[in-house]
């Protein structure tokens, strides 16, 4: 029981940077634009791609 309580206490919420990176990776994989995947047709017109562009701007603000 003590070990379980320690695991919960040690588990940190992801930072905004980590959350944004993870979301971008997820969306990029879904669209097939990350890694060795084949991009889906018309991916640049999708809401997911628009969200990636917003995430890129947010990431830039965090790291500059």
C-alpha positions as CSV (number, residue, x, y, z in Angstrom):
1,X,0.0,0.0,0.0
2,X,2.8,2.4,0.8
3,X,4.4,1.8,-2.6
4,X,1.1,2.6,-4.4
5,X,0.9,5.9,-2.5
6,X,4.4,6.8,-3.5
7,X,3.7,6.1,-7.1
8,X,0.7,8.4,-7.1
9,X,2.7,11.1,-5.4
10,X,5.7,10.7,-7.8
11,X,3.5,10.9,-10.8
12,X,3.7,14.5,-12.1
13,X,1.3,16.2,-14.5
14,X,3.0,16.8,-17.9
15,X,4.3,20.3,-18.4
16,X,2.7,22.4,-21.1
17,X,5.7,21.8,-23.3
18,X,5.4,18.0,-22.9
19,X,1.6,18.1,-23.5
20,X,2.0,20.1,-26.7
21,X,4.7,17.9,-28.0
22,X,2.7,14.8,-27.3
23,X,-0.4,16.2,-29.0
24,X,1.6,17.2,-32.0
25,X,3.1,13.8,-32.3
26,X,-0.3,12.1,-32.0
27,X,-1.8,14.4,-34.7
28,X,1.2,14.0,-37.0
29,X,1.0,10.3,-36.8
30,X,-2.8,10.4,-37.5
31,X,-2.2,12.4,-40.6
32,X,0.7,10.3,-41.7
33,X,3.2,13.2,-41.8
34,X,5.6,11.9,-39.1
35,X,8.1,9.1,-39.6
36,X,7.9,6.6,-42.5
37,X,4.1,7.0,-42.9
38,X,2.4,8.1,-46.1
39,X,0.5,11.4,-45.7
40,X,-3.2,11.2,-46.0
41,X,-4.6,13.0,-49.1
42,X,-5.5,16.6,-48.4
43,X,-4.0,16.6,-44.9
44,X,-3.2,20.3,-45.1
45,X,-6.9,21.1,-45.1
46,X,-7.8,19.1,-42.0
47,X,-8.6,20.5,-38.6
48,X,-5.7,18.3,-37.2
49,X,-3.2,20.1,-39.4
50,X,-4.5,23.5,-38.4
51,X,-4.1,22.4,-34.8
52,X,-0.5,21.4,-35.5
53,X,0.1,24.9,-36.8
54,X,-1.3,26.4,-33.6
55,X,0.8,24.0,-31.5
56,X,3.9,25.0,-33.4
57,X,3.3,28.7,-32.6
58,X,2.7,27.8,-28.9
59,X,5.9,25.7,-28.8
60,X,7.9,28.6,-30.3
61,X,6.6,31.0,-27.6
62,X,7.6,28.5,-24.9
63,X,11.2,27.9,-26.2
64,X,12.3,31.3,-27.5
